[in-house]
Structure formats: structure tokens, C-alpha cells
Amino acid sequence: MVRVFDRFANLVASRDTALDDISALQGALRTARKEQHRLQTEMMQTERDAHDALNTAEAAAGQIKEARKEIQELRREQKAQERRRDLQASEKAKETETLYETIRAHKAKEIKQAARIRELKQQLAAAEEVASANHNISAFVTPRASRAAPHYARSPRRPESTVRHRTLVLVLN
């Protein structure tokens, strides 16, 4: 009976040990389940974060692509504006050169006209001297009463080369 009792004591001790082991294992299982739940929650959060990061990266890639397109368009527009500005500058330079050429031509013409005016003034002065001399001569030839009469200026006997006529001819030439 001692044997039975020893066996029974062993059985009870083994049962107590098994119950302690079961209790420890149940605690470990609860801890493991809590840890598993925490890890699953953390994994789901990580997956959401990764998904959000991918979406953000895709959106950023799209924005980068759009920004690059916009940069290229702005560069093309800038080059076009530079070409237009260069074209306008060259047109303005040509226009300015044309205006300078026109001014030079006008100045040359002005110099020629001034020389022509001086020449005409000299001719006029010479003609006035001749006319004055002719007038003085005709004053001696023509009687005083007929010189004072207005019909004398229109007389058919009066020569064509009068002072007035010569002056007018010189100015018109």
C-alpha cells in the first residue's frame, strides 16, 4: 500500500506539477496571444503606413512628372521669348540704323541745299547789282514822267529783262 500511496502521491504530485505547467502554459499562451494580437495590429498599421507611403510616393512621382513637364514647357517658352526678344532687338537695331541713314541723308541734303541757297543768294546779289546798274542806266534814258506812270511797267517797248523778271527767273531756277 505504501506503493500505492507512493504512486498516488506521485500521481498527485505529477498532477499538481501538470496543473502548474498547464497554468504556466495557459499564462504563456495568453501572453503569446496578446503579443500575437499586438504584432498583428502593428503589422496592419505597418501595412497601412506602407500603403500610404506607396500612395504618397505615387502621388509625388506624378507631381514630379508634372513639375518636369512644366519646367520643360517654361524652358521652351523662355527660349521662345528670348528668340522673340532677339528678333525684336535686331529689328530695332535695323530700324535705328535706317533712321541714322535717313538722318545722314537729310543732313547731306541740307548741306547741299544750304550750298545751293548760298549760290542762289550770290546769283541774286549779282543780278541785283546788274539790275541796279540797268535801272540806273534806264533812269537816264527814260523820261521822268513816263517812269512814274504805271503803264510804263507794262509797255511793249520795255525790254523783257527787267529787274523783277531777272529776280524771279533766278529764284525759280
C-alpha positions as CSV (number, residue, x, y, z in Angstrom):
1,M,0.0,0.0,0.0
2,V,2.8,2.2,0.5
3,R,3.5,1.6,-3.0
4,V,0.1,2.6,-4.0
5,F,0.3,5.5,-1.7
6,D,3.7,6.5,-3.2
7,R,2.2,6.0,-6.6
8,F,-0.8,8.1,-5.6
9,A,1.4,10.7,-4.1
10,N,3.5,10.7,-7.3
11,L,0.3,10.9,-9.3
12,V,-0.9,13.8,-7.2
13,A,2.5,15.5,-7.4
14,S,2.6,14.9,-11.1
15,R,-0.9,16.2,-11.4
16,D,0.0,19.3,-9.4
17,T,3.1,19.7,-11.5
18,A,1.0,19.2,-14.6
19,L,-1.6,21.7,-13.3
20,D,1.2,24.2,-12.6
21,D,2.6,23.5,-16.0
22,I,-0.8,23.9,-17.6
23,S,-1.4,27.1,-15.7
24,A,2.0,28.4,-16.7
25,L,1.4,27.3,-20.3
26,Q,-2.0,29.0,-20.3
27,G,-0.4,32.2,-19.0
28,A,2.3,31.9,-21.7
29,L,-0.5,31.2,-24.2
30,R,-2.4,34.3,-23.1
31,T,0.8,36.3,-23.3
32,A,1.6,34.9,-26.7
33,R,-1.9,35.6,-27.9
34,K,-1.6,39.2,-26.6
35,E,1.8,39.5,-28.3
36,Q,0.3,38.0,-31.5
37,H,-2.6,40.4,-31.4
38,R,-0.2,43.3,-30.7
39,L,2.0,42.1,-33.6
40,Q,-1.0,41.7,-35.9
41,T,-2.2,45.2,-35.0
42,E,1.3,46.5,-35.5
43,M,1.6,44.6,-38.8
44,M,-1.7,46.0,-40.0
45,Q,-0.6,49.5,-39.0
46,T,2.7,49.0,-40.8
47,E,0.9,47.7,-43.9
48,R,-1.4,50.8,-43.8
49,D,1.7,53.0,-43.4
50,A,3.4,51.2,-46.2
51,H,0.3,51.6,-48.4
52,D,0.0,55.3,-47.5
53,A,3.7,55.7,-48.3
54,L,3.3,54.0,-51.6
55,N,0.3,56.2,-52.4
56,T,2.3,59.3,-51.4
57,A,5.2,58.1,-53.4
58,E,3.0,57.6,-56.5
59,A,1.4,61.0,-56.0
60,A,4.9,62.5,-55.5
61,A,6.1,60.8,-58.7
62,G,3.1,62.2,-60.6
63,Q,3.8,65.6,-59.2
64,I,7.4,65.3,-60.1
65,K,6.5,64.2,-63.6
66,E,4.1,67.2,-63.9
67,A,6.7,69.5,-62.5
68,R,9.3,68.3,-65.0
69,K,6.8,68.8,-67.8
70,E,6.1,72.3,-66.6
71,I,9.8,73.0,-66.3
72,Q,10.3,71.9,-69.9
73,E,7.4,74.0,-71.1
74,L,8.7,77.0,-69.2
75,R,12.1,76.5,-70.7
76,R,10.6,76.2,-74.2
77,E,8.6,79.4,-73.5
78,Q,11.7,81.1,-72.2
79,K,13.7,80.2,-75.3
80,A,10.8,81.4,-77.5
81,Q,10.7,84.7,-75.6
82,E,14.5,85.0,-75.9
83,R,14.2,84.4,-79.7
84,R,11.4,87.0,-80.0
85,R,13.3,89.5,-77.9
86,D,16.4,88.9,-80.0
87,L,14.4,89.3,-83.2
88,Q,12.8,92.5,-81.8
89,A,16.2,93.8,-80.8
90,S,17.6,93.1,-84.3
91,E,14.6,94.7,-85.9
92,K,15.0,97.8,-83.6
93,A,18.7,97.9,-84.5
94,K,17.9,97.7,-88.2
95,E,15.2,100.4,-87.7
96,T,17.7,102.6,-85.8
97,E,20.3,102.1,-88.4
98,T,17.8,103.0,-91.1
99,L,16.8,106.1,-89.1
100,Y,20.5,107.1,-88.8
101,E,21.0,106.6,-92.5
102,T,17.9,108.8,-93.1
103,I,19.3,111.4,-90.8
104,R,22.7,111.3,-92.5
105,A,21.0,111.6,-95.9
106,H,18.9,114.6,-94.7
107,K,22.0,116.3,-93.3
108,A,23.8,115.8,-96.6
109,K,20.8,117.1,-98.5
110,E,20.6,120.0,-96.0
111,I,24.3,120.8,-96.7
112,K,23.7,120.7,-100.5
113,Q,20.6,122.9,-100.1
114,A,22.5,125.3,-97.9
115,A,25.2,125.5,-100.6
116,R,22.6,125.9,-103.3
117,I,20.9,128.7,-101.2
118,R,24.3,130.4,-100.9
119,E,24.9,130.1,-104.6
120,L,21.4,131.5,-105.4
121,K,21.9,134.3,-102.9
122,Q,25.2,135.1,-104.7
123,Q,23.4,135.0,-108.1
124,L,20.6,137.2,-106.7
125,A,23.1,139.7,-105.3
126,A,24.9,139.7,-108.7
127,A,21.6,140.1,-110.5
128,E,20.5,142.9,-108.2
129,E,23.8,144.6,-108.9
130,V,23.2,144.2,-112.6
131,A,19.6,145.3,-112.3
132,S,20.6,148.2,-110.2
133,A,23.1,149.2,-112.8
134,N,20.4,148.7,-115.6
135,H,17.9,150.7,-113.6
136,N,20.4,153.5,-113.2
137,I,21.0,153.4,-116.9
138,S,17.4,153.3,-117.8
139,A,16.7,156.2,-115.5
140,F,18.9,158.3,-117.7
141,V,17.3,157.1,-120.9
142,T,13.6,157.1,-119.9
143,P,11.9,160.4,-119.3
144,R,10.9,161.0,-115.7
145,A,7.2,161.3,-116.4
146,S,7.0,158.0,-118.2
147,R,8.9,156.2,-115.4
148,A,6.4,157.3,-112.9
149,A,3.4,156.2,-114.9
150,P,2.1,152.7,-114.1
151,H,1.7,151.9,-117.8
152,Y,5.5,152.0,-118.2
153,A,5.8,148.7,-116.4
154,R,3.5,147.0,-119.0
155,S,4.8,148.8,-122.0
156,P,5.5,146.6,-125.1
157,R,8.6,148.8,-125.7
158,R,10.1,147.9,-122.4
159,P,12.7,145.1,-122.7
160,E,11.9,141.7,-121.2
161,S,14.9,141.6,-119.0
162,T,13.7,143.8,-116.1
163,V,14.9,143.6,-112.6
164,R,11.7,141.9,-111.5
165,H,11.8,139.4,-114.3
166,R,15.5,138.5,-113.7
167,T,15.0,138.1,-109.9
168,L,12.0,135.9,-110.5
169,V,13.9,133.7,-113.0
170,L,16.8,133.3,-110.7
171,V,14.7,132.3,-107.7
172,L,12.7,129.8,-109.8
173,N,15.9,128.1,-111.1
